[in-house]
Amino acid sequence: MSKTSIVVGATLAVLGVGGLAFGAWQVQQPRGPVYAEILAVEPVTRTVERPREVCEDVERVVSEEVPVEVPVQVPVEAPTPSEPAASRDPHRIVGSAAGALVGGLLGNQVGGGSGKKIATVAGAIGGALAGREVQERVEARQHAQAGGQVQYETRYETRYETRQRVVVEEECRTVVEQHEESQGYEVTYRLDDEELSRRLETPPQAERLPVIDGEVQWQAESDATAEASTEV
């Protein structure tokens, strides 16, 4: 082996041992604080539909049948009496007196002296008989007409009329309302030159968050806020 090879090998060995020693020294030295850099914060939402009942008063016109009592004239035939009704003047005095008066006046127009008296008396007697018969016939005719006369009486019948009225009714319907519901925040951050993402309920409070034992302290405040709190 030449001297040159021996020198080169010795040099490399020294350099290698030195490098290992330097690396071990760096490992033993305390590392500075590690931070995660926040790159983006995006709110995450979803559309939620919720049914809701809406009621309101509505006026409507309704028709209804209403019973009404209506007066009606109904013909009623009077029953025919089986026997003639009793006369108010059974002896026909009115007819006899009227006939006697008329007959006497007519008899008085005939003759003179004692003959006139006889004619007057005869005329009165004849007139009385004639008046009695006339009265009897008139009463019989009136009785016959009264027996067949049609009479009317008032009766009430129930009829139905259509009437309209306005009613107020409550009308309800179901409407679907939409609103956005928060699902948290999608956080993109860089840690050790690697971009990562994580879903959080609340957004981070700083653009740079400390990392302890490999875990990002998401609830940590910014350095300026922390310093201000410490000073107070």
Backbone as CSV, one residue per row, in Angstrom:
resi,resn,N_x,N_y,N_z,CA_x,CA_y,CA_z,C_x,C_y,C_z
1,MET,0.868,-1.172,0.000,0.000,0.000,0.000,0.912,1.231,0.000
2,SER,0.535,2.197,-0.782,1.363,3.388,-0.897,1.086,4.337,0.241
3,LYS,2.012,5.246,0.443,1.830,6.218,1.514,0.648,7.137,1.231
4,THR,0.443,7.408,-0.060,-0.684,8.305,-0.414,-2.006,7.693,0.001
5,SER,-2.213,6.436,-0.243,-3.462,5.761,0.124,-3.655,5.777,1.611
6,ILE,-2.560,5.577,2.331,-2.667,5.565,3.788,-3.091,6.933,4.293
7,VAL,-2.551,7.988,3.693,-2.889,9.360,4.117,-4.347,9.674,3.823
8,VAL,-4.811,9.292,2.637,-6.207,9.579,2.250,-7.163,8.830,3.158
9,GLY,-6.859,7.561,3.433,-7.754,6.788,4.294,-7.803,7.348,5.683
10,ALA,-6.680,7.758,6.195,-6.656,8.321,7.541,-7.466,9.613,7.596
11,THR,-7.311,10.406,6.527,-8.063,11.684,6.491,-9.568,11.436,6.489
12,LEU,-10.019,10.497,5.648,-11.468,10.197,5.590,-11.970,9.673,6.923
13,ALA,-11.169,8.853,7.580,-11.588,8.313,8.863,-11.758,9.419,9.875
14,VAL,-10.841,10.362,9.858,-10.939,11.490,10.800,-12.175,12.321,10.523
15,LEU,-12.401,12.581,9.227,-13.580,13.381,8.870,-14.888,12.674,9.260
16,GLY,-14.935,11.330,9.053,-16.151,10.598,9.404,-16.408,10.632,10.883
17,VAL,-15.386,10.416,11.665,-15.575,10.455,13.111,-15.995,11.845,13.560
18,GLY,-15.421,12.843,12.897,-15.803,14.214,13.263,-17.259,14.496,12.942
19,GLY,-17.697,14.002,11.776,-19.114,14.224,11.408,-20.052,13.550,12.379
20,LEU,-19.724,12.350,12.762,-20.592,11.655,13.730,-20.629,12.388,15.055
21,ALA,-19.522,12.859,15.421,-19.472,13.587,16.692,-20.288,14.864,16.612
22,PHE,-20.225,15.569,15.476,-20.992,16.810,15.322,-22.501,16.539,15.330
23,GLY,-22.878,15.412,14.614,-24.299,15.062,14.605,-24.790,14.718,15.995
24,ALA,-24.002,13.979,16.749,-24.411,13.648,18.113,-24.525,14.888,18.950
25,TRP,-23.682,15.857,18.697,-23.737,17.107,19.468,-25.020,17.881,19.160
26,GLN,-25.401,17.870,17.826,-26.626,18.575,17.449,-27.851,17.931,18.084
27,VAL,-27.842,16.577,18.160,-28.987,15.892,18.763,-29.121,16.248,20.224
28,GLN,-27.995,16.375,20.876,-28.025,16.675,22.292,-28.421,18.109,22.567
29,GLN,-28.267,18.995,21.593,-28.622,20.387,21.803,-30.156,20.545,21.806
30,PRO,-30.755,21.366,22.689,-32.220,21.578,22.726,-32.700,22.271,21.443
31,ARG,-33.817,21.740,20.867,-34.389,22.325,19.645,-35.215,23.554,19.990
32,GLY,-35.276,24.487,19.052,-36.111,25.660,19.236,-37.586,25.288,19.095
33,PRO,-38.513,26.216,19.442,-39.954,25.933,19.342,-40.372,25.639,17.897
34,VAL,-41.287,24.683,17.756,-41.799,24.295,16.444,-43.209,24.866,16.298
35,TYR,-43.502,25.421,15.119,-44.804,26.026,14.871,-45.456,25.417,13.619
36,ALA,-46.780,25.440,13.641,-47.557,25.083,12.455,-48.110,26.364,11.857
37,GLU,-47.871,26.544,10.580,-48.308,27.763,9.907,-49.678,27.538,9.265
38,ILE,-50.655,28.378,9.642,-52.012,28.263,9.104,-52.046,28.867,7.706
39,LEU,-52.448,28.056,6.737,-52.488,28.517,5.348,-53.883,28.978,4.920
40,ALA,-54.919,28.290,5.364,-56.277,28.650,4.947,-57.279,28.122,5.979
41,VAL,-58.372,28.871,6.149,-59.472,28.467,7.045,-60.778,28.633,6.267
42,GLU,-61.461,27.546,6.000,-62.707,27.571,5.235,-63.858,27.064,6.106
43,PRO,-64.898,27.891,6.272,-66.062,27.393,7.021,-66.784,26.286,6.242
44,VAL,-67.236,25.290,6.948,-67.941,24.158,6.338,-69.390,24.206,6.815
45,THR,-70.332,24.255,5.885,-71.758,24.308,6.226,-72.524,23.268,5.428
46,ARG,-73.753,23.029,5.868,-74.653,22.154,5.128,-76.047,22.760,5.168
47,THR,-76.830,22.502,4.138,-78.196,23.018,4.042,-79.147,22.079,4.776
48,VAL,-79.887,22.640,5.720,-80.825,21.855,6.531,-82.238,22.337,6.231
49,GLU,-83.147,21.402,5.983,-84.555,21.726,5.729,-85.386,21.377,6.961
50,ARG,-86.214,22.327,7.372,-87.075,22.110,8.529,-88.505,22.495,8.179
51,PRO,-89.458,21.556,8.342,-90.861,21.894,8.085,-91.436,22.742,9.212
52,ARG,-92.315,23.658,8.844,-92.953,24.526,9.834,-94.400,24.763,9.418
53,GLU,-95.304,24.714,10.391,-96.723,24.905,10.113,-97.073,26.384,10.235
54,VAL,-97.715,26.910,9.191,-98.118,28.312,9.147,-99.642,28.362,9.078
55,CYS,-100.259,29.103,9.987,-101.723,29.206,10.038,-102.134,30.672,9.874
56,GLU,-103.271,30.866,9.199,-103.816,32.203,9.014,-105.334,32.111,8.877
57,ASP,-106.014,33.234,9.214,-107.468,33.299,9.116,-107.878,33.649,7.689
58,VAL,-108.831,32.879,7.157,-109.295,33.061,5.781,-110.812,33.227,5.793
59,GLU,-111.309,34.250,5.097,-112.754,34.480,4.990,-113.304,33.702,3.796
60,ARG,-114.431,33.030,4.046,-115.086,32.270,2.979,-116.592,32.516,3.028
61,VAL,-117.203,32.461,1.841,-118.655,32.587,1.723,-119.236,31.187,1.578
62,VAL,-120.116,30.825,2.505,-120.714,29.501,2.483,-122.221,29.639,2.298
63,SER,-122.823,28.680,1.644,-124.274,28.621,1.444,-124.842,27.552,2.354
64,GLU,-125.998,27.849,2.928,-126.641,26.893,3.817,-128.148,26.987,3.672
65,GLU,-128.806,25.864,3.926,-130.261,25.792,3.863,-130.834,26.148,5.234
66,VAL,-131.735,27.172,5.248,-132.309,27.653,6.502,-133.812,27.385,6.493
67,PRO,-134.361,26.727,7.528,-135.814,26.512,7.578,-136.548,27.808,7.884
68,VAL,-137.635,28.060,7.157,-138.438,29.266,7.329,-139.915,28.869,7.397
69,GLU,-140.628,29.420,8.383,-142.061,29.167,8.505,-142.814,30.176,7.634
70,VAL,-143.589,29.655,6.666,-144.300,30.499,5.706,-145.808,30.325,5.904
71,PRO,-146.566,31.441,6.065,-148.033,31.315,6.198,-148.674,30.967,4.859
72,VAL,-149.619,30.044,4.884,-150.309,29.593,3.667,-151.812,29.558,3.947
73,GLN,-152.598,30.130,3.007,-154.056,30.090,3.113,-154.558,28.773,2.523
74,VAL,-155.173,27.951,3.365,-155.640,26.637,2.938,-157.172,26.651,2.913
75,PRO,-157.805,26.269,1.776,-159.277,26.227,1.725,-159.815,25.084,2.579
76,VAL,-160.843,25.406,3.339,-161.508,24.408,4.188,-163.000,24.485,3.895
77,GLU,-163.559,23.408,3.379,-164.986,23.390,3.039,-165.809,23.127,4.287
78,ALA,-166.738,24.068,4.531,-167.581,23.923,5.718,-168.529,22.751,5.527
79,PRO,-168.726,21.949,6.530,-169.640,20.796,6.406,-171.080,21.235,6.204
80,THR,-171.784,20.532,5.329,-173.196,20.839,5.047,-174.057,20.340,6.196
81,PRO,-174.816,21.220,6.812,-175.646,20.775,7.945,-176.704,19.777,7.482
82,SER,-176.931,18.754,8.284,-177.937,17.730,7.943,-179.346,18.237,8.117
83,GLU,-179.544,19.231,8.988,-180.858,19.805,9.211,-180.773,21.300,9.025
84,PRO,-181.891,21.927,8.602,-181.882,23.386,8.451,-181.582,24.048,9.778
85,ALA,-180.798,25.101,9.689,-180.464,25.840,10.898,-181.706,26.529,11.436
86,ALA,-181.734,26.653,12.728,-182.893,27.286,13.377,-182.979,28.733,12.955
87,SER,-184.137,29.191,12.557,-184.349,30.549,12.092,-184.436,31.484,13.285
88,ARG,-183.931,32.694,13.095,-184.056,33.703,14.126,-185.497,34.230,14.237
89,ASP,-186.289,34.022,13.176,-187.693,34.470,13.162,-188.560,33.288,12.723
90,PRO,-188.706,32.303,13.635,-189.415,31.083,13.207,-190.863,31.322,12.763
91,HIS,-191.519,32.362,13.283,-192.920,32.619,12.917,-193.047,33.552,11.729
92,ARG,-191.968,33.917,11.153,-191.948,34.773,9.958,-192.701,36.072,10.202
93,ILE,-192.466,36.653,11.369,-193.204,37.862,11.722,-192.786,39.022,10.833
94,VAL,-191.473,39.101,10.563,-190.974,40.217,9.759,-191.585,40.157,8.355
95,GLY,-191.555,38.981,7.754,-192.108,38.851,6.401,-193.611,39.075,6.389
96,SER,-194.297,38.560,7.415,-195.757,38.734,7.457,-196.114,40.193,7.631
97,ALA,-195.353,40.903,8.526,-195.661,42.309,8.752,-195.387,43.136,7.508
98,ALA,-194.255,42.846,6.870,-193.945,43.612,5.666,-194.966,43.328,4.573
99,GLY,-195.360,42.059,4.440,-196.351,41.723,3.398,-197.694,42.339,3.691
100,ALA,-198.098,42.351,4.976,-199.395,42.944,5.336,-199.403,44.432,5.050
101,LEU,-198.291,45.091,5.365,-198.201,46.522,5.109,-198.323,46.830,3.624
102,VAL,-197.584,46.084,2.830,-197.627,46.326,1.382,-199.016,45.973,0.832
103,GLY,-199.561,44.841,1.287,-200.880,44.428,0.792,-201.961,45.399,1.202
104,GLY,-201.907,45.911,2.442,-202.892,46.883,2.888,-202.834,48.141,2.062
105,LEU,-201.604,48.616,1.762,-201.471,49.826,0.944,-202.036,49.606,-0.446
106,LEU,-201.780,48.415,-0.990,-202.330,48.143,-2.325,-203.849,48.025,-2.285
107,GLY,-204.418,47.369,-1.232,-205.871,47.212,-1.131,-206.551,48.528,-0.890
108,ASN,-205.838,49.427,-0.251,-206.418,50.731,0.016,-206.576,51.546,-1.261
109,GLN,-205.896,51.096,-2.305,-205.988,51.815,-3.571,-207.228,51.381,-4.374
110,VAL,-207.878,50.346,-3.907,-208.996,49.781,-4.677,-210.334,50.221,-4.051
111,GLY,-211.320,50.603,-4.864,-212.687,50.878,-4.435,-212.781,52.115,-3.583
112,GLY,-213.960,52.206,-2.941,-214.217,53.347,-2.091,-215.228,52.976,-1.027
113,GLY,-215.339,53.746,-0.002,-216.268,53.502,1.082,-215.928,52.234,1.823
114,SER,-216.990,51.448,2.101,-216.780,50.199,2.837,-216.013,49.205,1.996
115,GLY,-216.113,49.297,0.685,-215.361,48.374,-0.190,-213.870,48.597,-0.056
116,LYS,-213.476,49.845,0.152,-212.056,50.122,0.316,-211.524,49.467,1.578
117,LYS,-212.347,49.494,2.650,-211.899,48.887,3.901,-211.726,47.387,3.735
118,ILE,-212.740,46.788,3.008,-212.635,45.343,2.803,-211.411,45.018,1.962
119,ALA,-211.164,45.846,0.944,-209.999,45.599,0.077,-208.709,45.791,0.845
120,THR,-208.720,46.761,1.763,-207.495,46.998,2.559,-207.217,45.809,3.458
121,VAL,-208.318,45.329,4.105,-208.142,44.174,5.006,-207.708,42.951,4.206
122,ALA,-208.342,42.721,3.084,-207.995,41.555,2.267,-206.570,41.684,1.747
123,GLY,-206.198,42.905,1.346,-204.836,43.104,0.868,-203.810,42.853,1.964
124,ALA,-204.130,43.271,3.209,-203.206,43.066,4.324,-203.043,41.589,4.615
125,ILE,-204.207,40.848,4.589,-204.113,39.410,4.861,-203.321,38.705,3.765
126,GLY,-203.628,39.033,2.514,-202.907,38.412,1.404,-201.442,38.796,1.420
127,GLY,-201.157,40.035,1.750,-199.753,40.475,1.792,-198.969,39.775,2.897
128,ALA,-199.667,39.549,4.026,-198.990,38.869,5.128,-198.634,37.451,4.743
129,LEU,-199.540,36.753,4.077,-199.252,35.379,3.643,-198.125,35.366,2.611
130,ALA,-198.186,36.317,1.679,-197.137,36.368,0.655,-195.786,36.715,1.272
131,GLY,-195.765,37.682,2.221,-194.504,38.056,2.871,-193.927,36.904,3.667
132,ARG,-194.812,36.148,4.313,-194.330,34.989,5.077,-193.657,33.982,4.158
133,GLU,-194.251,33.738,2.997,-193.675,32.765,2.063,-192.355,33.270,1.470
134,VAL,-192.328,34.561,1.157,-191.090,35.129,0.609,-189.950,35.017,1.616
135,GLN,-190.224,35.344,2.897,-189.188,35.242,3.931,-188.687,33.817,4.083
136,GLU,-189.648,32.868,3.992,-189.256,31.470,4.130,-188.343,31.033,2.981
137,ARG,-188.633,31.492,1.768,-187.794,31.133,0.631,-186.397,31.775,0.725
138,VAL,-186.371,33.031,1.124,-185.077,33.723,1.245,-184.197,33.035,2.283
139,GLU,-184.766,32.657,3.420,-183.981,31.985,4.457,-183.491,30.617,3.983
140,ALA,-184.297,29.906,3.220,-183.887,28.602,2.699,-182.725,28.747,1.718
141,ARG,-182.790,29.781,0.871,-181.720,29.993,-0.090,-180.410,30.387,0.622
142,GLN,-180.513,31.229,1.627,-179.330,31.616,2.395,-178.723,30.421,3.132
143,HIS,-179.574,29.588,3.627,-179.089,28.398,4.318,-178.348,27.455,3.358
144,ALA,-178.866,27.332,2.142,-178.216,26.472,1.147,-176.863,27.046,0.731
145,GLN,-176.798,28.370,0.539,-175.531,28.992,0.153,-174.494,28.880,1.270
146,ALA,-174.950,29.054,2.489,-174.011,28.949,3.620,-173.477,27.531,3.770
147,GLY,-174.273,26.555,3.439,-173.818,25.166,3.566,-172.730,24.814,2.585
148,GLY,-172.696,25.369,1.414,-171.684,25.032,0.415,-170.571,26.046,0.281
149,GLN,-170.491,27.011,1.178,-169.487,28.055,1.075,-168.108,27.527,1.498
150,VAL,-167.048,27.929,0.751,-165.669,27.513,1.030,-165.024,28.538,1.944
151,GLN,-164.430,28.062,3.010,-163.735,28.932,3.948,-162.224,28.674,3.869
152,TYR,-161.455,29.644,4.381,-159.995,29.547,4.362,-159.456,29.726,5.777
153,GLU,-158.395,28.998,6.031,-157.693,29.163,7.298,-156.187,29.263,7.036
154,THR,-155.503,29.930,7.944,-154.061,30.148,7.797,-153.280,29.036,8.500
155,ARG,-152.433,28.399,7.726,-151.542,27.379,8.274,-150.098,27.758,7.932
156,TYR,-149.174,27.188,8.693,-147.751,27.494,8.481,-147.026,26.240,7.991
157,GLU,-146.284,26.437,6.901,-145.496,25.356,6.333,-144.004,25.682,6.449
158,THR,-143.222,24.643,6.660,-141.767,24.815,6.760,-141.131,24.666,5.385
159,ARG,-140.479,25.702,4.948,-139.769,25.674,3.683,-138.303,26.046,3.930
160,TYR,-137.454,25.684,2.983,-136.014,25.929,3.139,-135.545,26.943,2.107
161,GLU,-134.839,27.926,2.602,-134.273,28.954,1.738,-132.748,28.887,1.793
162,THR,-132.119,29.171,0.658,-130.654,29.180,0.587,-130.140,30.568,0.936
163,ARG,-129.328,30.612,1.948,-128.752,31.886,2.384,-127.235,31.763,2.414
164,GLN,-126.579,32.887,2.216,-125.118,32.912,2.221,-124.627,33.745,3.406
165,ARG,-123.524,33.294,3.974,-122.923,34.043,5.070,-121.403,33.891,5.001
166,VAL,-120.724,34.830,5.600,-119.261,34.860,5.597,-118.762,34.236,6.899
167,VAL,-117.884,33.280,6.768,-117.292,32.633,7.933,-115.780,32.815,7.875
168,VAL,-115.169,32.852,9.033,-113.710,32.968,9.154,-113.176,31.636,9.665
169,GLU,-112.329,31.016,8.868,-111.773,29.721,9.226,-110.240,29.822,9.278
170,GLU,-109.672,29.029,10.161,-108.214,28.978,10.261,-107.683,27.947,9.267
171,GLU,-106.817,28.396,8.394,-106.241,27.524,7.366,-104.749,27.360,7.640
172,CYS,-104.317,26.133,7.720,-102.907,25.846,8.031,-102.264,25.103,6.867
173,ARG,-100.998,25.371,6.675,-100.230,24.667,5.652,-98.794,24.493,6.165
174,THR,-98.121,23.533,5.599,-96.744,23.233,6.007,-95.780,23.808,4.983
175,VAL,-94.844,24.611,5.468,-93.812,25.179,4.609,-92.461,24.620,5.050
176,VAL,-91.567,24.489,4.099,-90.221,23.967,4.375,-89.233,25.128,4.290
177,GLU,-88.560,25.361,5.390,-87.575,26.434,5.441,-86.168,25.848,5.370
178,GLN,-85.283,26.534,4.661,-83.900,26.090,4.516,-82.975,27.085,5.211
179,HIS,-81.975,26.576,5.879,-80.952,27.420,6.462,-79.638,26.651,6.512
180,GLU,-78.570,27.431,6.579,-77.235,26.846,6.589,-76.825,26.535,8.028
181,GLU,-76.364,25.328,8.240,-75.922,24.890,9.561,-74.413,24.664,9.528
182,SER,-73.709,25.240,10.508,-72.247,25.145,10.537,-71.804,23.737,10.903
183,GLN,-70.822,23.243,10.146,-70.225,21.939,10.402,-68.785,22.061,10.896
184,GLY,-68.359,23.300,11.150,-66.997,23.513,11.616,-66.176,24.279,10.596
185,TYR,-64.851,24.089,10.672,-63.923,24.807,9.801,-62.859,23.832,9.294
186,GLU,-62.589,23.923,7.996,-61.539,23.118,7.390,-60.252,23.958,7.383
187,VAL,-59.259,23.510,8.172,-58.029,24.269,8.353,-56.896,23.574,7.588
188,THR,-56.248,24.341,6.722,-55.065,23.855,6.008,-53.832,24.510,6.625
189,TYR,-52.836,23.700,6.994,-51.650,24.233,7.663,-50.404,23.505,7.155
190,ARG,-49.244,24.137,7.413,-47.966,23.552,7.013,-47.171,23.209,8.269
191,LEU,-46.673,21.998,8.290,-45.863,21.528,9.406,-44.714,20.693,8.843
192,ASP,-43.499,21.117,9.159,-42.309,20.429,8.655,-42.341,20.296,7.137
193,ASP,-42.647,21.441,6.494,-42.678,21.511,5.022,-43.701,20.557,4.402
194,GLU,-44.712,20.225,5.164,-45.772,19.350,4.640,-47.125,20.020,4.879
195,GLU,-47.951,20.045,3.822,-49.289,20.639,3.946,-50.274,19.579,4.431
196,LEU,-50.968,19.927,5.503,-51.947,19.028,6.111,-53.264,19.785,6.290
197,SER,-54.338,19.051,6.598,-55.641,19.685,6.844,-56.326,18.981,8.012
198,ARG,-57.208,19.742,8.671,-57.922,19.177,9.814,-59.233,19.928,9.985
199,ARG,-60.291,19.211,10.411,-61.604,19.806,10.661,-61.688,20.226,12.135
200,LEU,-61.967,21.504,12.381,-62.084,22.039,13.736,-63.480,22.604,13.964
201,GLU,-63.958,22.622,15.215,-65.246,23.214,15.547,-65.181,24.731,15.550
202,THR,-64.050,25.270,15.967,-63.856,26.721,15.982,-62.588,27.049,15.207
203,PRO,-62.539,28.231,14.600,-61.348,28.591,13.827,-60.157,28.857,14.755
204,PRO,-58.947,28.624,14.287,-57.760,28.925,15.094,-57.642,30.416,15.349
205,GLN,-57.034,30.750,16.503,-56.956,32.139,16.925,-55.670,32.839,16.471
206,ALA,-54.813,32.128,15.738,-53.563,32.741,15.283,-53.157,32.140,13.951
207,GLU,-52.280,32.860,13.257,-51.784,32.366,11.976,-50.649,31.360,12.154
208,ARG,-50.078,31.298,13.353,-49.008,30.348,13.642,-49.253,29.780,15.032
209,LEU,-49.302,28.440,15.121,-49.636,27.778,16.379,-48.482,26.890,16.813
210,PRO,-48.228,26.853,18.091,-47.113,26.023,18.570,-47.446,24.535,18.466
211,VAL,-46.394,23.740,18.322,-46.518,22.286,18.259,-45.749,21.714,19.438
212,ILE,-46.456,20.965,20.273,-45.829,20.354,21.457,-45.984,18.850,21.343
213,ASP,-44.847,18.145,21.424,-44.843,16.679,21.316,-45.566,16.211,20.057
214,GLY,-45.364,16.957,18.983,-45.950,16.574,17.702,-47.413,16.934,17.542
215,GLU,-48.044,17.600,18.538,-49.448,17.971,18.465,-49.582,19.483,18.344
216,VAL,-50.359,19.901,17.358,-50.598,21.331,17.165,-51.561,21.807,18.254
217,GLN,-51.205,22.877,18.899,-52.032,23.455,19.955,-53.068,24.393,19.311
218,TRP,-54.198,23.800,18.941,-55.196,24.539,18.155,-55.850,25.659,18.943
219,GLN,-55.936,25.542,20.244,-56.590,26.566,21.045,-55.635,27.655,21.502
220,ALA,-54.368,27.571,21.070,-53.392,28.575,21.498,-53.686,29.904,20.839
221,GLU,-53.354,30.990,21.551,-53.529,32.326,21.016,-52.258,32.765,20.293
222,SER,-52.364,33.878,19.611,-51.192,34.403,18.907,-50.150,34.867,19.911
223,ASP,-48.934,34.969,19.450,-47.837,35.387,20.325,-48.088,36.772,20.895
224,ALA,-48.589,37.679,20.083,-48.830,39.045,20.554,-49.889,39.050,21.642
225,THR,-50.951,38.247,21.462,-51.998,38.190,22.478,-51.484,37.586,23.765
226,ALA,-50.685,36.512,23.628,-50.141,35.863,24.809,-49.230,36.798,25.559
227,GLU,-48.363,37.583,24.837,-47.460,38.519,25.492,-48.215,39.617,26.194
228,ALA,-49.322,40.093,25.540,-50.108,41.153,26.152,-50.762,40.650,27.443
229,SER,-51.256,39.414,27.419,-51.885,38.842,28.599,-50.869,38.693,29.715
230,THR,-49.621,38.288,29.353,-48.579,38.100,30.357,-48.193,39.430,30.992
231,GLU,-48.107,40.498,30.175,-47.724,41.803,30.692,-48.762,42.333,31.636
232,VAL,-50.034,42.135,31.341,-51.090,42.603,32.219,-51.052,41.856,33.534
